[in-house]
């Protein structure tokens, strides 16, 4: 399967996790859906459930509603939600109604142009609210008041732009995104949450009543329930995201340019 198809199928993984007694399987099929056809279909096989997922045409998206009814492809132009720097194919899917023909990214206000909000400027720029103009984003170690002022892949920590995830355990920080562990304790980067499964160690994928997750943070253990994931295997369960994981996931969605705009 092509990499863009794998990326598209990942939309259902990044929607999160759901509780279930028996976990369904999400099967990504290679064929493309034409028009407003069905892009996700629920299939019941005895006590098990599969969801067949198909890719929509380039100018449409899978309008996922809930797991109990089939989902259909819809016009992407109906969802004008992409900000400057995000991948696009047509103008109407960009929040400012402008998609670059060469870059295939949504465009915003150019350098020195008027702005009145942080997210309106082109990538590599930020809105200087004192003069209401888009100016060059700040680079590493330059002074900042907010992460929006820093260049792509940087965040603002202790008044300086620093690379995301660059600070080690024990280094002072004011931004979780600056820490490699994505966790702060008492003003310093700290160990993130660690977790493992306990219960039936020999059978990882069939729900077992006595299986559970154990989280360890700052030397203390807490228990949590296993949850279903959006995978291609039935009854496959995982430990849910721990402390710091949500921030890391969001950062990946925001800054990795290879991510598909569906995500």
Secondary structure, DSSP 8 states (H G I E B T S, - for coil): --HHHHHHHGGGTTT--B--SS--EEEEEEEEE-TT-EEEEEEEETTEEEEEEEEE-TTEEEE---TTS-EEEEEGGG---B-TTSB-SSGGGBTTS-B-TTT-BB--B-TT-B-SSTTSB-TTEEEETTTTEEEE-B-TT-B-SSGGGB-TTEEEETTEEEETT-B-TT-B-S-GGGBTTS-EETTEE----EEEEES-TT-SSS--TT-EEEEEETTEEEEE-EEE-SSSSTT-EEE---TTHHHHHHHHHHH-TTS-TT-
